[in-house]
Amino acid sequence: SEDVLSKDAGECAICLEELQQGDTIARLPCLCIYHKGQVFLGMHIQFQKVAFSGCIDEWFEVNRSCPEHPSD
């Protein structure tokens, strides 16, 4: 399910960025949480690129299980 994080929750196991209060997250049936939708991952000043990722969205394009519980 999609949710908004109510408090900081450590590190996203996919992108390794912090899960921060207010982030849009996906909460899987195993209760693991990951970034959902557009997440700002940084900007490379020299090349003027901005990186965004939807962590769990991209993961589920090629996988059908939780990154931390692949056998579930």
mmJSON file of the N, C-alpha and C atoms, coordinates in Angstrom:
{"data_MODEL":{"atom_site":{
"group_PDB":["ATOM","ATOM","ATOM","ATOM","ATOM","ATOM","ATOM","ATOM","ATOM","ATOM","ATOM","ATOM","ATOM","ATOM","ATOM","ATOM","ATOM","ATOM","ATOM","ATOM","ATOM","ATOM","ATOM","ATOM","ATOM","ATOM","ATOM","ATOM","ATOM","ATOM","ATOM","ATOM","ATOM","ATOM","ATOM","ATOM","ATOM","ATOM","ATOM","ATOM","ATOM","ATOM","ATOM","ATOM","ATOM","ATOM","ATOM","ATOM","ATOM","ATOM","ATOM","ATOM","ATOM","ATOM","ATOM","ATOM","ATOM","ATOM","ATOM","ATOM","ATOM","ATOM","ATOM","ATOM","ATOM","ATOM","ATOM","ATOM","ATOM","ATOM","ATOM","ATOM","ATOM","ATOM","ATOM","ATOM","ATOM","ATOM","ATOM","ATOM","ATOM","ATOM","ATOM","ATOM","ATOM","ATOM","ATOM","ATOM","ATOM","ATOM","ATOM","ATOM","ATOM","ATOM","ATOM","ATOM","ATOM","ATOM","ATOM","ATOM","ATOM","ATOM","ATOM","ATOM","ATOM","ATOM","ATOM","ATOM","ATOM","ATOM","ATOM","ATOM","ATOM","ATOM","ATOM","ATOM","ATOM","ATOM","ATOM","ATOM","ATOM","ATOM","ATOM","ATOM","ATOM","ATOM","ATOM","ATOM","ATOM","ATOM","ATOM","ATOM","ATOM","ATOM","ATOM","ATOM","ATOM","ATOM","ATOM","ATOM","ATOM","ATOM","ATOM","ATOM","ATOM","ATOM","ATOM","ATOM","ATOM","ATOM","ATOM","ATOM","ATOM","ATOM","ATOM","ATOM","ATOM","ATOM","ATOM","ATOM","ATOM","ATOM","ATOM","ATOM","ATOM","ATOM","ATOM","ATOM","ATOM","ATOM","ATOM","ATOM","ATOM","ATOM","ATOM","ATOM","ATOM","ATOM","ATOM","ATOM","ATOM","ATOM","ATOM","ATOM","ATOM","ATOM","ATOM","ATOM","ATOM","ATOM","ATOM","ATOM","ATOM","ATOM","ATOM","ATOM","ATOM","ATOM","ATOM","ATOM","ATOM","ATOM","ATOM","ATOM","ATOM","ATOM","ATOM","ATOM","ATOM","ATOM","ATOM","ATOM","ATOM","ATOM","ATOM","ATOM"],
"id":[1,2,3,4,5,6,7,8,9,10,11,12,13,14,15,16,17,18,19,20,21,22,23,24,25,26,27,28,29,30,31,32,33,34,35,36,37,38,39,40,41,42,43,44,45,46,47,48,49,50,51,52,53,54,55,56,57,58,59,60,61,62,63,64,65,66,67,68,69,70,71,72,73,74,75,76,77,78,79,80,81,82,83,84,85,86,87,88,89,90,91,92,93,94,95,96,97,98,99,100,101,102,103,104,105,106,107,108,109,110,111,112,113,114,115,116,117,118,119,120,121,122,123,124,125,126,127,128,129,130,131,132,133,134,135,136,137,138,139,140,141,142,143,144,145,146,147,148,149,150,151,152,153,154,155,156,157,158,159,160,161,162,163,164,165,166,167,168,169,170,171,172,173,174,175,176,177,178,179,180,181,182,183,184,185,186,187,188,189,190,191,192,193,194,195,196,197,198,199,200,201,202,203,204,205,206,207,208,209,210,211,212,213,214,215,216],
"type_symbol":["N","C","C","N","C","C","N","C","C","N","C","C","N","C","C","N","C","C","N","C","C","N","C","C","N","C","C","N","C","C","N","C","C","N","C","C","N","C","C","N","C","C","N","C","C","N","C","C","N","C","C","N","C","C","N","C","C","N","C","C","N","C","C","N","C","C","N","C","C","N","C","C","N","C","C","N","C","C","N","C","C","N","C","C","N","C","C","N","C","C","N","C","C","N","C","C","N","C","C","N","C","C","N","C","C","N","C","C","N","C","C","N","C","C","N","C","C","N","C","C","N","C","C","N","C","C","N","C","C","N","C","C","N","C","C","N","C","C","N","C","C","N","C","C","N","C","C","N","C","C","N","C","C","N","C","C","N","C","C","N","C","C","N","C","C","N","C","C","N","C","C","N","C","C","N","C","C","N","C","C","N","C","C","N","C","C","N","C","C","N","C","C","N","C","C","N","C","C","N","C","C","N","C","C","N","C","C","N","C","C","N","C","C","N","C","C"],
"label_atom_id":["N","CA","C","N","CA","C","N","CA","C","N","CA","C","N","CA","C","N","CA","C","N","CA","C","N","CA","C","N","CA","C","N","CA","C","N","CA","C","N","CA","C","N","CA","C","N","CA","C","N","CA","C","N","CA","C","N","CA","C","N","CA","C","N","CA","C","N","CA","C","N","CA","C","N","CA","C","N","CA","C","N","CA","C","N","CA","C","N","CA","C","N","CA","C","N","CA","C","N","CA","C","N","CA","C","N","CA","C","N","CA","C","N","CA","C","N","CA","C","N","CA","C","N","CA","C","N","CA","C","N","CA","C","N","CA","C","N","CA","C","N","CA","C","N","CA","C","N","CA","C","N","CA","C","N","CA","C","N","CA","C","N","CA","C","N","CA","C","N","CA","C","N","CA","C","N","CA","C","N","CA","C","N","CA","C","N","CA","C","N","CA","C","N","CA","C","N","CA","C","N","CA","C","N","CA","C","N","CA","C","N","CA","C","N","CA","C","N","CA","C","N","CA","C","N","CA","C","N","CA","C","N","CA","C","N","CA","C","N","CA","C","N","CA","C","N","CA","C","N","CA","C"],
"label_alt_id":[null,null,null,null,null,null,null,null,null,null,null,null,null,null,null,null,null,null,null,null,null,null,null,null,null,null,null,null,null,null,null,null,null,null,null,null,null,null,null,null,null,null,null,null,null,null,null,null,null,null,null,null,null,null,null,null,null,null,null,null,null,null,null,null,null,null,null,null,null,null,null,null,null,null,null,null,null,null,null,null,null,null,null,null,null,null,null,null,null,null,null,null,null,null,null,null,null,null,null,null,null,null,null,null,null,null,null,null,null,null,null,null,null,null,null,null,null,null,null,null,null,null,null,null,null,null,null,null,null,null,null,null,null,null,null,null,null,null,null,null,null,null,null,null,null,null,null,null,null,null,null,null,null,null,null,null,null,null,null,null,null,null,null,null,null,null,null,null,null,null,null,null,null,null,null,null,null,null,null,null,null,null,null,null,null,null,null,null,null,null,null,null,null,null,null,null,null,null,null,null,null,null,null,null,null,null,null,null,null,null,null,null,null,null,null,null],
"label_comp_id":["SER","SER","SER","GLU","GLU","GLU","ASP","ASP","ASP","VAL","VAL","VAL","LEU","LEU","LEU","SER","SER","SER","LYS","LYS","LYS","ASP","ASP","ASP","ALA","ALA","ALA","GLY","GLY","GLY","GLU","GLU","GLU","CYS","CYS","CYS","ALA","ALA","ALA","ILE","ILE","ILE","CYS","CYS","CYS","LEU","LEU","LEU","GLU","GLU","GLU","GLU","GLU","GLU","LEU","LEU","LEU","GLN","GLN","GLN","GLN","GLN","GLN","GLY","GLY","GLY","ASP","ASP","ASP","THR","THR","THR","ILE","ILE","ILE","ALA","ALA","ALA","ARG","ARG","ARG","LEU","LEU","LEU","PRO","PRO","PRO","CYS","CYS","CYS","LEU","LEU","LEU","CYS","CYS","CYS","ILE","ILE","ILE","TYR","TYR","TYR","HIS","HIS","HIS","LYS","LYS","LYS","GLY","GLY","GLY","GLN","GLN","GLN","VAL","VAL","VAL","PHE","PHE","PHE","LEU","LEU","LEU","GLY","GLY","GLY","MET","MET","MET","HIS","HIS","HIS","ILE","ILE","ILE","GLN","GLN","GLN","PHE","PHE","PHE","GLN","GLN","GLN","LYS","LYS","LYS","VAL","VAL","VAL","ALA","ALA","ALA","PHE","PHE","PHE","SER","SER","SER","GLY","GLY","GLY","CYS","CYS","CYS","ILE","ILE","ILE","ASP","ASP","ASP","GLU","GLU","GLU","TRP","TRP","TRP","PHE","PHE","PHE","GLU","GLU","GLU","VAL","VAL","VAL","ASN","ASN","ASN","ARG","ARG","ARG","SER","SER","SER","CYS","CYS","CYS","PRO","PRO","PRO","GLU","GLU","GLU","HIS","HIS","HIS","PRO","PRO","PRO","SER","SER","SER","ASP","ASP","ASP"],
"label_asym_id":["A","A","A","A","A","A","A","A","A","A","A","A","A","A","A","A","A","A","A","A","A","A","A","A","A","A","A","A","A","A","A","A","A","A","A","A","A","A","A","A","A","A","A","A","A","A","A","A","A","A","A","A","A","A","A","A","A","A","A","A","A","A","A","A","A","A","A","A","A","A","A","A","A","A","A","A","A","A","A","A","A","A","A","A","A","A","A","A","A","A","A","A","A","A","A","A","A","A","A","A","A","A","A","A","A","A","A","A","A","A","A","A","A","A","A","A","A","A","A","A","A","A","A","A","A","A","A","A","A","A","A","A","A","A","A","A","A","A","A","A","A","A","A","A","A","A","A","A","A","A","A","A","A","A","A","A","A","A","A","A","A","A","A","A","A","A","A","A","A","A","A","A","A","A","A","A","A","A","A","A","A","A","A","A","A","A","A","A","A","A","A","A","A","A","A","A","A","A","A","A","A","A","A","A","A","A","A","A","A","A","A","A","A","A","A","A"],
"label_entity_id":["1","1","1","1","1","1","1","1","1","1","1","1","1","1","1","1","1","1","1","1","1","1","1","1","1","1","1","1","1","1","1","1","1","1","1","1","1","1","1","1","1","1","1","1","1","1","1","1","1","1","1","1","1","1","1","1","1","1","1","1","1","1","1","1","1","1","1","1","1","1","1","1","1","1","1","1","1","1","1","1","1","1","1","1","1","1","1","1","1","1","1","1","1","1","1","1","1","1","1","1","1","1","1","1","1","1","1","1","1","1","1","1","1","1","1","1","1","1","1","1","1","1","1","1","1","1","1","1","1","1","1","1","1","1","1","1","1","1","1","1","1","1","1","1","1","1","1","1","1","1","1","1","1","1","1","1","1","1","1","1","1","1","1","1","1","1","1","1","1","1","1","1","1","1","1","1","1","1","1","1","1","1","1","1","1","1","1","1","1","1","1","1","1","1","1","1","1","1","1","1","1","1","1","1","1","1","1","1","1","1","1","1","1","1","1","1"],
"label_seq_id":[1,1,1,2,2,2,3,3,3,4,4,4,5,5,5,6,6,6,7,7,7,8,8,8,9,9,9,10,10,10,11,11,11,12,12,12,13,13,13,14,14,14,15,15,15,16,16,16,17,17,17,18,18,18,19,19,19,20,20,20,21,21,21,22,22,22,23,23,23,24,24,24,25,25,25,26,26,26,27,27,27,28,28,28,29,29,29,30,30,30,31,31,31,32,32,32,33,33,33,34,34,34,35,35,35,36,36,36,37,37,37,38,38,38,39,39,39,40,40,40,41,41,41,42,42,42,43,43,43,44,44,44,45,45,45,46,46,46,47,47,47,48,48,48,49,49,49,50,50,50,51,51,51,52,52,52,53,53,53,54,54,54,55,55,55,56,56,56,57,57,57,58,58,58,59,59,59,60,60,60,61,61,61,62,62,62,63,63,63,64,64,64,65,65,65,66,66,66,67,67,67,68,68,68,69,69,69,70,70,70,71,71,71,72,72,72],
"pdbx_PDB_ins_code":[null,null,null,null,null,null,null,null,null,null,null,null,null,null,null,null,null,null,null,null,null,null,null,null,null,null,null,null,null,null,null,null,null,null,null,null,null,null,null,null,null,null,null,null,null,null,null,null,null,null,null,null,null,null,null,null,null,null,null,null,null,null,null,null,null,null,null,null,null,null,null,null,null,null,null,null,null,null,null,null,null,null,null,null,null,null,null,null,null,null,null,null,null,null,null,null,null,null,null,null,null,null,null,null,null,null,null,null,null,null,null,null,null,null,null,null,null,null,null,null,null,null,null,null,null,null,null,null,null,null,null,null,null,null,null,null,null,null,null,null,null,null,null,null,null,null,null,null,null,null,null,null,null,null,null,null,null,null,null,null,null,null,null,null,null,null,null,null,null,null,null,null,null,null,null,null,null,null,null,null,null,null,null,null,null,null,null,null,null,null,null,null,null,null,null,null,null,null,null,null,null,null,null,null,null,null,null,null,null,null,null,null,null,null,null,null],
"Cartn_x":[0.832,0.0,0.87,0.332,1.06,0.686,1.679,1.486,2.469,2.275,3.233,3.867,5.174,5.907,5.69,5.299,4.99,6.205,7.285,8.53,9.701,10.905,12.096,12.2,12.643,12.636,13.906,15.041,16.289,16.525,17.138,17.632,16.784,16.523,15.859,16.866,16.491,17.406,17.703,16.939,17.159,18.117,17.806,18.647,19.65,19.495,20.372,20.271,19.223,18.951,18.044,18.067,17.247,15.758,14.964,13.511,13.13,12.64,12.385,10.903,10.544,9.169,8.636,7.444,6.82,7.078,8.055,8.314,7.118,6.833,5.822,6.492,5.855,6.449,5.462,6.009,5.2,5.477,4.416,4.539,4.101,5.02,4.724,4.03,3.428,2.754,3.673,4.966,5.928,6.276,5.682,5.86,7.149,7.929,9.097,8.601,9.368,8.982,10.1,9.699,10.621,10.049,10.918,10.438,9.485,8.452,7.465,7.303,7.207,7.055,8.39,8.372,9.585,10.351,11.583,12.447,13.699,14.026,15.224,16.453,17.355,18.55,19.83,19.757,20.963,21.082,22.044,22.253,23.741,24.139,25.532,25.705,26.36,26.468,27.145,28.254,29.012,28.168,27.391,26.607,25.156,24.804,23.462,22.376,22.643,21.669,21.048,19.785,19.086,18.614,18.889,18.517,17.269,16.299,15.099,14.91,14.32,14.045,12.762,12.082,10.906,11.204,12.364,12.904,12.072,10.977,10.213,9.506,9.136,8.51,9.476,10.725,11.743,12.081,12.143,12.438,11.388,10.109,9.031,8.91,9.622,9.634,10.346,11.294,12.054,11.981,11.391,11.299,9.866,9.521,8.168,8.175,9.233,9.299,9.968,9.848,10.496,12.016,12.743,14.207,14.863,14.225,14.804,14.26,13.177,12.56,12.203,13.194,12.91,12.162,12.215,11.535,10.086,9.654,8.263,7.294],
"Cartn_y":[-1.191,0.0,1.247,2.361,3.624,4.463,5.126,5.823,6.991,7.881,8.955,8.665,8.697,8.343,9.391,8.952,9.873,10.233,9.441,9.769,9.136,9.669,9.117,7.629,6.844,5.388,4.709,5.374,4.734,4.801,3.762,3.763,2.883,3.365,2.564,1.522,0.249,-0.824,-0.841,-0.106,-0.09,1.029,2.273,3.403,3.84,3.331,3.636,5.076,5.789,7.136,7.011,8.021,8.006,8.087,7.329,7.434,8.5,9.632,10.768,11.069,11.67,12.065,12.838,12.476,13.136,12.449,11.517,10.781,9.901,9.763,8.813,7.455,6.477,5.147,4.081,2.915,1.717,0.801,0.327,-0.604,-1.972,-2.912,-4.235,-5.103,-6.219,-7.098,-7.581,-7.677,-8.1,-6.951,-5.752,-4.52,-3.771,-4.226,-3.456,-2.203,-1.12,0.117,0.609,1.214,1.729,3.006,3.814,5.014,4.622,5.422,5.206,6.509,6.454,7.677,8.37,9.655,10.41,10.787,10.318,10.612,11.293,12.46,13.191,12.479,12.047,11.332,12.135,13.336,14.152,14.853,15.759,16.543,16.624,16.379,16.506,17.894,18.776,20.182,20.355,19.671,19.847,19.521,18.454,18.026,18.493,19.194,19.736,18.667,17.515,16.428,16.278,16.015,15.748,14.299,13.556,12.149,11.94,11.231,10.856,9.349,8.762,7.336,7.028,6.003,5.512,4.159,3.983,2.758,1.494,1.349,0.107,-0.047,1.065,0.986,0.361,0.835,0.3,-1.144,-1.451,-2.817,-3.788,-3.415,-4.304,-4.413,-3.575,-3.741,-5.031,-5.495,-6.707,-7.787,-7.49,-8.448,-8.525,-9.625,-9.801,-10.126,-9.759,-10.044,-8.885,-8.88,-7.878,-8.006,-6.894,-6.969,-7.61,-7.496,-8.037,-9.411,-9.833,-11.143,-11.818,-12.173,-12.71,-14.037,-14.793,-16.085,-15.995,-14.821,-14.654,-14.563],
"Cartn_z":[0.0,0.0,0.0,-0.461,-0.513,0.705,1.273,2.53,2.599,3.554,3.82,5.168,5.222,6.435,7.521,8.707,9.8,10.637,10.52,11.226,10.488,10.705,10.065,10.375,9.389,9.562,9.068,9.133,8.735,7.238,6.709,5.336,4.429,3.221,2.201,1.704,1.748,1.355,-0.141,-0.932,-2.379,-2.775,-2.393,-2.821,-1.758,-0.54,0.598,1.085,0.633,1.137,2.361,3.208,4.411,4.065,4.78,4.717,5.731,5.239,6.108,6.236,7.363,7.607,6.401,5.95,4.809,3.477,3.417,2.178,1.842,0.55,0.1,0.056,0.691,0.794,0.333,0.055,-0.165,1.02,1.663,2.782,2.259,2.203,1.668,2.717,2.316,3.28,4.406,4.144,5.17,6.123,5.879,6.656,6.35,5.374,4.927,4.204,4.295,3.622,2.715,1.586,0.581,-0.003,-0.627,-1.31,-2.426,-2.601,-3.666,-4.419,-5.728,-6.51,-6.713,-6.942,-7.247,-5.979,-5.861,-4.724,-5.243,-4.702,-5.111,-4.574,-5.458,-5.034,-5.192,-5.709,-5.805,-7.14,-7.175,-8.379,-8.652,-9.874,-10.28,-10.883,-10.144,-10.531,-11.899,-12.126,-13.365,-14.598,-14.53,-15.693,-15.607,-14.544,-14.333,-14.473,-13.863,-13.884,-12.5,-12.488,-11.246,-11.291,-10.24,-10.206,-9.355,-9.902,-9.175,-9.315,-8.325,-8.383,-7.641,-8.052,-7.352,-6.757,-6.223,-5.624,-5.828,-5.09,-5.152,-6.495,-7.128,-8.45,-9.45,-9.441,-10.351,-9.995,-8.706,-8.26,-8.803,-8.692,-9.127,-10.642,-11.398,-12.851,-13.248,-12.404,-12.728,-11.658,-10.505,-9.399,-8.898,-8.282,-7.747,-6.258,-5.55,-4.124,-3.393,-2.098,-1.264,-1.404,-1.539,-1.649,-0.429,0.729,1.954,2.32,1.659,1.926,0.613,-0.203,-1.551,-1.552,-0.463,-0.457,-0.007,0.468,0.927,-0.235],
"occupancy":[1.0,1.0,1.0,1.0,1.0,1.0,1.0,1.0,1.0,1.0,1.0,1.0,1.0,1.0,1.0,1.0,1.0,1.0,1.0,1.0,1.0,1.0,1.0,1.0,1.0,1.0,1.0,1.0,1.0,1.0,1.0,1.0,1.0,1.0,1.0,1.0,1.0,1.0,1.0,1.0,1.0,1.0,1.0,1.0,1.0,1.0,1.0,1.0,1.0,1.0,1.0,1.0,1.0,1.0,1.0,1.0,1.0,1.0,1.0,1.0,1.0,1.0,1.0,1.0,1.0,1.0,1.0,1.0,1.0,1.0,1.0,1.0,1.0,1.0,1.0,1.0,1.0,1.0,1.0,1.0,1.0,1.0,1.0,1.0,1.0,1.0,1.0,1.0,1.0,1.0,1.0,1.0,1.0,1.0,1.0,1.0,1.0,1.0,1.0,1.0,1.0,1.0,1.0,1.0,1.0,1.0,1.0,1.0,1.0,1.0,1.0,1.0,1.0,1.0,1.0,1.0,1.0,1.0,1.0,1.0,1.0,1.0,1.0,1.0,1.0,1.0,1.0,1.0,1.0,1.0,1.0,1.0,1.0,1.0,1.0,1.0,1.0,1.0,1.0,1.0,1.0,1.0,1.0,1.0,1.0,1.0,1.0,1.0,1.0,1.0,1.0,1.0,1.0,1.0,1.0,1.0,1.0,1.0,1.0,1.0,1.0,1.0,1.0,1.0,1.0,1.0,1.0,1.0,1.0,1.0,1.0,1.0,1.0,1.0,1.0,1.0,1.0,1.0,1.0,1.0,1.0,1.0,1.0,1.0,1.0,1.0,1.0,1.0,1.0,1.0,1.0,1.0,1.0,1.0,1.0,1.0,1.0,1.0,1.0,1.0,1.0,1.0,1.0,1.0,1.0,1.0,1.0,1.0,1.0,1.0,1.0,1.0,1.0,1.0,1.0,1.0],
"B_iso_or_equiv":[0.0,0.0,0.0,0.0,0.0,0.0,0.0,0.0,0.0,0.0,0.0,0.0,0.0,0.0,0.0,0.0,0.0,0.0,0.0,0.0,0.0,0.0,0.0,0.0,0.0,0.0,0.0,0.0,0.0,0.0,0.0,0.0,0.0,0.0,0.0,0.0,0.0,0.0,0.0,0.0,0.0,0.0,0.0,0.0,0.0,0.0,0.0,0.0,0.0,0.0,0.0,0.0,0.0,0.0,0.0,0.0,0.0,0.0,0.0,0.0,0.0,0.0,0.0,0.0,0.0,0.0,0.0,0.0,0.0,0.0,0.0,0.0,0.0,0.0,0.0,0.0,0.0,0.0,0.0,0.0,0.0,0.0,0.0,0.0,0.0,0.0,0.0,0.0,0.0,0.0,0.0,0.0,0.0,0.0,0.0,0.0,0.0,0.0,0.0,0.0,0.0,0.0,0.0,0.0,0.0,0.0,0.0,0.0,0.0,0.0,0.0,0.0,0.0,0.0,0.0,0.0,0.0,0.0,0.0,0.0,0.0,0.0,0.0,0.0,0.0,0.0,0.0,0.0,0.0,0.0,0.0,0.0,0.0,0.0,0.0,0.0,0.0,0.0,0.0,0.0,0.0,0.0,0.0,0.0,0.0,0.0,0.0,0.0,0.0,0.0,0.0,0.0,0.0,0.0,0.0,0.0,0.0,0.0,0.0,0.0,0.0,0.0,0.0,0.0,0.0,0.0,0.0,0.0,0.0,0.0,0.0,0.0,0.0,0.0,0.0,0.0,0.0,0.0,0.0,0.0,0.0,0.0,0.0,0.0,0.0,0.0,0.0,0.0,0.0,0.0,0.0,0.0,0.0,0.0,0.0,0.0,0.0,0.0,0.0,0.0,0.0,0.0,0.0,0.0,0.0,0.0,0.0,0.0,0.0,0.0,0.0,0.0,0.0,0.0,0.0,0.0],
"pdbx_formal_charge":[null,null,null,null,null,null,null,null,null,null,null,null,null,null,null,null,null,null,null,null,null,null,null,null,null,null,null,null,null,null,null,null,null,null,null,null,null,null,null,null,null,null,null,null,null,null,null,null,null,null,null,null,null,null,null,null,null,null,null,null,null,null,null,null,null,null,null,null,null,null,null,null,null,null,null,null,null,null,null,null,null,null,null,null,null,null,null,null,null,null,null,null,null,null,null,null,null,null,null,null,null,null,null,null,null,null,null,null,null,null,null,null,null,null,null,null,null,null,null,null,null,null,null,null,null,null,null,null,null,null,null,null,null,null,null,null,null,null,null,null,null,null,null,null,null,null,null,null,null,null,null,null,null,null,null,null,null,null,null,null,null,null,null,null,null,null,null,null,null,null,null,null,null,null,null,null,null,null,null,null,null,null,null,null,null,null,null,null,null,null,null,null,null,null,null,null,null,null,null,null,null,null,null,null,null,null,null,null,null,null,null,null,null,null,null,null],
"auth_seq_id":[1,1,1,2,2,2,3,3,3,4,4,4,5,5,5,6,6,6,7,7,7,8,8,8,9,9,9,10,10,10,11,11,11,12,12,12,13,13,13,14,14,14,15,15,15,16,16,16,17,17,17,18,18,18,19,19,19,20,20,20,21,21,21,22,22,22,23,23,23,24,24,24,25,25,25,26,26,26,27,27,27,28,28,28,29,29,29,30,30,30,31,31,31,32,32,32,33,33,33,34,34,34,35,35,35,36,36,36,37,37,37,38,38,38,39,39,39,40,40,40,41,41,41,42,42,42,43,43,43,44,44,44,45,45,45,46,46,46,47,47,47,48,48,48,49,49,49,50,50,50,51,51,51,52,52,52,53,53,53,54,54,54,55,55,55,56,56,56,57,57,57,58,58,58,59,59,59,60,60,60,61,61,61,62,62,62,63,63,63,64,64,64,65,65,65,66,66,66,67,67,67,68,68,68,69,69,69,70,70,70,71,71,71,72,72,72],
"auth_comp_id":["SER","SER","SER","GLU","GLU","GLU","ASP","ASP","ASP","VAL","VAL","VAL","LEU","LEU","LEU","SER","SER","SER","LYS","LYS","LYS","ASP","ASP","ASP","ALA","ALA","ALA","GLY","GLY","GLY","GLU","GLU","GLU","CYS","CYS","CYS","ALA","ALA","ALA","ILE","ILE","ILE","CYS","CYS","CYS","LEU","LEU","LEU","GLU","GLU","GLU","GLU","GLU","GLU","LEU","LEU","LEU","GLN","GLN","GLN","GLN","GLN","GLN","GLY","GLY","GLY","ASP","ASP","ASP","THR","THR","THR","ILE","ILE","ILE","ALA","ALA","ALA","ARG","ARG","ARG","LEU","LEU","LEU","PRO","PRO","PRO","CYS","CYS","CYS","LEU","LEU","LEU","CYS","CYS","CYS","ILE","ILE","ILE","TYR","TYR","TYR","HIS","HIS","HIS","LYS","LYS","LYS","GLY","GLY","GLY","GLN","GLN","GLN","VAL","VAL","VAL","PHE","PHE","PHE","LEU","LEU","LEU","GLY","GLY","GLY","MET","MET","MET","HIS","HIS","HIS","ILE","ILE","ILE","GLN","GLN","GLN","PHE","PHE","PHE","GLN","GLN","GLN","LYS","LYS","LYS","VAL","VAL","VAL","ALA","ALA","ALA","PHE","PHE","PHE","SER","SER","SER","GLY","GLY","GLY","CYS","CYS","CYS","ILE","ILE","ILE","ASP","ASP","ASP","GLU","GLU","GLU","TRP","TRP","TRP","PHE","PHE","PHE","GLU","GLU","GLU","VAL","VAL","VAL","ASN","ASN","ASN","ARG","ARG","ARG","SER","SER","SER","CYS","CYS","CYS","PRO","PRO","PRO","GLU","GLU","GLU","HIS","HIS","HIS","PRO","PRO","PRO","SER","SER","SER","ASP","ASP","ASP"],
"auth_asym_id":["A","A","A","A","A","A","A","A","A","A","A","A","A","A","A","A","A","A","A","A","A","A","A","A","A","A","A","A","A","A","A","A","A","A","A","A","A","A","A","A","A","A","A","A","A","A","A","A","A","A","A","A","A","A","A","A","A","A","A","A","A","A","A","A","A","A","A","A","A","A","A","A","A","A","A","A","A","A","A","A","A","A","A","A","A","A","A","A","A","A","A","A","A","A","A","A","A","A","A","A","A","A","A","A","A","A","A","A","A","A","A","A","A","A","A","A","A","A","A","A","A","A","A","A","A","A","A","A","A","A","A","A","A","A","A","A","A","A","A","A","A","A","A","A","A","A","A","A","A","A","A","A","A","A","A","A","A","A","A","A","A","A","A","A","A","A","A","A","A","A","A","A","A","A","A","A","A","A","A","A","A","A","A","A","A","A","A","A","A","A","A","A","A","A","A","A","A","A","A","A","A","A","A","A","A","A","A","A","A","A","A","A","A","A","A","A"],
"auth_atom_id":["N","CA","C","N","CA","C","N","CA","C","N","CA","C","N","CA","C","N","CA","C","N","CA","C","N","CA","C","N","CA","C","N","CA","C","N","CA","C","N","CA","C","N","CA","C","N","CA","C","N","CA","C","N","CA","C","N","CA","C","N","CA","C","N","CA","C","N","CA","C","N","CA","C","N","CA","C","N","CA","C","N","CA","C","N","CA","C","N","CA","C","N","CA","C","N","CA","C","N","CA","C","N","CA","C","N","CA","C","N","CA","C","N","CA","C","N","CA","C","N","CA","C","N","CA","C","N","CA","C","N","CA","C","N","CA","C","N","CA","C","N","CA","C","N","CA","C","N","CA","C","N","CA","C","N","CA","C","N","CA","C","N","CA","C","N","CA","C","N","CA","C","N","CA","C","N","CA","C","N","CA","C","N","CA","C","N","CA","C","N","CA","C","N","CA","C","N","CA","C","N","CA","C","N","CA","C","N","CA","C","N","CA","C","N","CA","C","N","CA","C","N","CA","C","N","CA","C","N","CA","C","N","CA","C","N","CA","C","N","CA","C","N","CA","C","N","CA","C","N","CA","C"],
"pdbx_PDB_model_num":[1,1,1,1,1,1,1,1,1,1,1,1,1,1,1,1,1,1,1,1,1,1,1,1,1,1,1,1,1,1,1,1,1,1,1,1,1,1,1,1,1,1,1,1,1,1,1,1,1,1,1,1,1,1,1,1,1,1,1,1,1,1,1,1,1,1,1,1,1,1,1,1,1,1,1,1,1,1,1,1,1,1,1,1,1,1,1,1,1,1,1,1,1,1,1,1,1,1,1,1,1,1,1,1,1,1,1,1,1,1,1,1,1,1,1,1,1,1,1,1,1,1,1,1,1,1,1,1,1,1,1,1,1,1,1,1,1,1,1,1,1,1,1,1,1,1,1,1,1,1,1,1,1,1,1,1,1,1,1,1,1,1,1,1,1,1,1,1,1,1,1,1,1,1,1,1,1,1,1,1,1,1,1,1,1,1,1,1,1,1,1,1,1,1,1,1,1,1,1,1,1,1,1,1,1,1,1,1,1,1,1,1,1,1,1,1]
}}}
